[in-house]
Amino acid sequence: MQGRAGEGAEERANDAARRHASVMLERCTRVLSPALDHPGAVTVDVTLGMGGHAHELLRRHPGLRLVGMDRDPQALELAAHRLHEFADRITLVHSVSDGLGEALDDLGLDTVDAVFFDLGVSSLQLDEAERGFSYARDTALDMRMDPGAPTTAADVLNTYSHSQLTRILRVYGEERFAPRIASAIVRERALEPFTSSARLVDLVRANVPAATRRTGGNPAKRTFQALRIEVNDELGVVERSLPVAFERLAPEGRLAVLTFHSLEDRIVKNALRELSSSSAPPDLPFVPAGSGPRAELLTRGGETADEAELAENPRAASARLRAVRRLPGEDRGSSPRVVPASRRRNRPGTGTAGNPARPRTQEFETHPHLEPGEPGATVERTP
């Protein structure tokens, strides 16, 4: 029995791997690889999914050890079969990504060389109808990335107040008609609790103006996104995970994050921008020790998939990749570094009498850790 079950899992893993195309695989691998090209390197994929990015990193770096985390036990099972050839170099952990610190402590790892996030819902979860993530098929309103988690989408719909529903639809779904949809949910659940996705899709469609229904695809997609984010606390997990991931990086370690909608991308952008900026007030004549940038941006803005990938994998259209390198010696010694007056004048809001402040001029330079012509090789330089 165990043999047949194992064969079934392996067959499912192979089938899922054939259907699942890892987004921006080459670029993600290339941005992480410089930190992994040494003996004893360790990387963490905190959202392992089907293990496509992990497989490529392990293939390219024969000495690499990988810790693969995922909150979805089904994904871990399938990834284990997909990565079976590297079994002696991988450790799989069932955990939400904000449990990274505890996972590394349990494994006796103080630091790692790279951390990778592939955020959002996975192709596996979207393709499995019974998981309830898709609005294209009638199924139970579940949407839990971890089937053992306590709250389902049906629970949210049937128990949240009108104001709570309005908030999550407006904030997480960016839904213009959030109050109207929330009112309809409260009204309809009083007649019968929500259990099926088709009923919710029909309700949303009926409460969105006809002009809006004619553009932008299925009008229920924003409601489903909002429920999924709420059920899985996706944005909260990202906000808690990123600082932990960066703090566990070794000097020269790299952090890369792949996002799929503007809400999570905004969190990532702001977090990485803060890490790569000085914490000193811009009008100081010197940079105090320990207040300089802790990281260097490795991508210029949010990099996107190229046209060839978009033609093969439409799901890559919304993907954005951002990455940083942890700078060595972040405290930068005990002596303050004097900033030349000519540079201070170019900082926004630091004009002096007779020399008013002006917007800084955008300058660019070749990135020292990427090949010329490589995406992200040309980066903005702050004067």
N, C-alpha and C positions, 0 to 999 in steps of 0.2 A: 504493500500500500504506500509506504513512504517513497519507494522508488518511483511509482507512477505519479504521485503528487509532485515529487521533485521534477520529473519530466514535464508535467503540466506547467509548473511555474517557469521552467526554462523556456518552454514553447511560447508562453505568454510574454516572457521577457524579450525573446527574439522578435516576436510579432510587434510588440510595442516599440522596440528599437527601430524596426523598419518603418513604422508609421511616424515616429517622433524625430524630427530634424532639430538638432540643437542649434539655437539661434546664435548667430555671429560666432560660430565655433572657432574659426581660424583667428579672428581678432582677439577674442577672449584668451585663447591659449597663448598668443604672442605677447600680450601685455603682462601676463603672469609669469611666463617662462624665465625671464632673466633672474628672478629671485629663487628659482628652483633648480638651477643648473650647477649644483654642487652636492657632494656626498652628504647624506643624512638630511636632505631637505624634507620639510613637512608642509603640506598644504591642507586646508580645510575647505570642503564644499559644504556650506551650511544649509543649502537647499538642493540636495543631491538629485531629486527627481529620478529620471531614468538613467542618470549617470553618463550622459553623452560628453559633457565637458570633462568630467573626471576621467573617463576612458582615454580621451585624447591626451590629457596631461600625463597620465601613467604610461601611455605608449611612448611619448616623446622623452620621458625622463626615467630611465630604467632604475635609478636609485631612489626614486621618490616614494615617500610614505604619504598616504592620503587618509584623512578622517572625513567620512561622509555622513552628514546629518540630514535628517528629514523628519517632519512630524507625521508623515503618512507612512504607516507600516507596510502598505501594499507597494509603495514606491521603493522602500528599502529592500523588500523581498525581490522585486524584479531587478533592481540595480545590482543586487548581490549576484544574481545569475549572469547579468550582462558583464560584470567585472570579474567573473570567476577566474580568468587567467591571471589576474593580479591579486588573488586571494591572500597571498602572504604579505602584501604591502598595503592592505586597506583595513580600516576599522570602521564599522558602521554603527551609528548611534541614533536611537529613536528619540528625537528631541526637537522642540521648536528652536529656531535659530537664536533666540535670546537666552538659551541655555548653553551657549558656546563656552562661557567661562567655566561653568561647572563640569562640562564634558572634558575640557582640556585638563582641568584639575584632576579628574578621575583617571585620566590617562597619563598623568605625570608630566605634562607638557607645559612648561612655563611660557614659551613663545613658539610661534610658527613662522614660516617664511612667506606664506600667502594665504589669503582668505577670499573666497568667491561666493557671491550671492547671485542667484538667478530667481528674481522675485516674481510674485504673482501666482496665478493658478497654472498648473502644469497641463501639458497636452494629455497626459494619462487621465487626470481628473476630468478634463473636459470631455474626453472621448468615452468615459465610462458613464453611461446614462444613469445608472442607479445612484451615482454620487450626487446628482441633483444640481450640478453647476451650469448646465446648458439650458437656455430658454428655447432651444429649437425642438426639444422632445419633451413629452409629458412624463414626468417622473416625480418621485417624492421630493419635497423641499428640504433637502439636507444641507449640502454645501460645506460640510466639515472637512477640512484637509486631514485632520486626525479623526477617524470614525469613533474614537473613544472619548472625544471632547463632549462636554455636557449639553451644549446649546446648538440647536439646528436653526436653519432659516425659518422653518415653520414656527418654532418657539418665538423667534423675534416678531414675526407677523402677528402671532396670536396673543402676545402678552405685552408688547411695548405700547406706551401711550401714544396719542396722536403727536405730541410734541417730539417725542423720541424718534418716532418713525420719520417725521418731517426732517429732523436734524440729519439722520443718517442718509436719507435719500438726497438731501440738498448737498451735504458735505462730501459724502463718499461716492455718490453717484452723479454729482453735479447736475441734478435733475431740476429743471426750471419749474416743473409742475408738482413739486414735492408735496405741498400742502393738500392739493386736490387728490393726489394718489393716496396719501395717508388717510384722508377722510374716507375715501372709498374702501380702504382696507378695514378701517375700524367699523364701518357700516356693514360690510359684507361678513366679517368674522362673527358679528353678533348673530347672524343667521346660521352660519356653519363655519367651524374652524378651517383654516387653510391647511391643506395637505398636499396638493398637487401643483406642479409648476404651470400647467396649462391654464388653470383657473387664474393664477396670478398674471400670466401673460395677457389673457383676455381682459382682466380688470385694468391693467395699465393701458392697453390699447384703447379701451373705451373712455379713458380719462385724459387722453392726450389729444389735443386738437388735430383735426384731419390734415391741416397743412404741415404740421410737424411729422405726422405719420408717414407722409410721402417722401421724406428725406431722412438720411442718416441711419438707415437700416432698421432693425427691429426696435420699436420704442421701449421694449422691456429691458434692453441690455443695461441701461443705467441703473435700473432698480435691482437687477440681479447682481451687478457689480457692487452696489452699496450693501446689499445683504451679505454677500460673500466676505467683504472687508470687515463688516461688523461681526459676523459669526467667528471669524478667525483672528480678529484683532490685528489685521495685517499691518496697518500703519504704526500701531503701538509697538509691534514686534520689531519693525525696521528701526524705529527711533531708539529702542533699547539695545538692539544688536550692534549697530554700527560703532558706537564708542567702545564696546567690549572687544569687537573684532580688531579695531585699530590698536588698542592698548596691548593686545597679545601678539602683535607683529614684532618680529625681530628687526633691528636696524637694517635698512635696505629692503625690508619686506614689502609686499604689495597687496593692496586691497582693491578688488574689482567688483562692481555691482551692475547687474543688468536689470533694468526696470521696464515696465510695460504700460504704465499709465502715469499721467502727470502728477497725481497726488504723491505716489511713492518717489517719483523722480525728483520732485521738489525737496523732499526730505533729504534724499541722498545728495543732491546738489549743494544744499545749504551746509550739510555736515562736512562734506569734503572741502568746500570753500573755506569753512572756518578752520579746518585743520591746516590748510595751505596758506593761511593769512597770518600776519602778525597780530598779536593781541594788544600791542601797545597803542595808545592813542596816537592818531596820525599827526598831531601837531607837536609831539615831543621832538627835541633836537637830537635824540639818540634812541637806540633800541635797547631797552633794559635786558639783561641776561635772562634767558628763559622765556622771553615773550615773542620770539621770532616764530616763523612757520614751523610746524611739526611734520609737514608732509609736502610733497611736490606733486602737482597734478600731472598725470600721464596722458590724459585725454583733453582735447580742446572742446569744451562743452560736452554735450551728450552725443557720442558718436552713434551713427545709425548703420543699419545693414545696407550693403551695396545693391545695385539694381539686379544683379544676377541672383542673389539670394532671395530678394523680394519676389522675383518671378517664380522661384521654386517653392518658397515658403511664405505665403501671405501673412502668417502669424508674426513674422518678424517686422512688420511694418511699424508697429508702435514701440519697438525695442530701442532703448537708449543705454549705452555703455559709458560708465564713468569709472576712473581708477586713479589711485594715488600710490606713491612710494613713500615709505616712512624714512625720514631723514636721519642719518646717524648723528649722534651727539646733539640731540634736540635742545639741551639746555644752553648750548653754545658758550660754555665757559662763564666766568664771573665778570669779565670786563665788558662794559657796554660798548656797542658799536656806534660810532658817530655817523649820522646820516648827513651827507653834504647838503648845504643850503639849496643848491640848484635842484636837488631831488625833492627836498621838502616843499618847495614852491609848487611843484607839480602835483602834490597830493590834494585831492578834493577838499575844499574848505580850509586850507591852510595858507591863504594869502596874507600878505603883510601890507602895511601902508605903502602906497606907491607901487605895489606889485600885487594886485587883487588875485584872489583864487580863480583858477580856471580849470575846466575839466581836464583830467589827465589825458595825454595822448596815448592811444593804443599802440603798443609796440609788440613785435614778435621776434622770437629767436628760435634757432634750431634746438630741439630737445636733445640733451646729452645722452639719453639712454635709448633712443630710437634711431633707426636708419633714416637718412634723408628720403623723403617721398613716402614714408610709411604713414598711415593715418595717425594723427596725433603727434607727428614728429615736429610740427611747427606749433609752438605754444605761445600764449599771451604772456608777456613779461610786464610786471608791474614796475613802473619807473620808480 
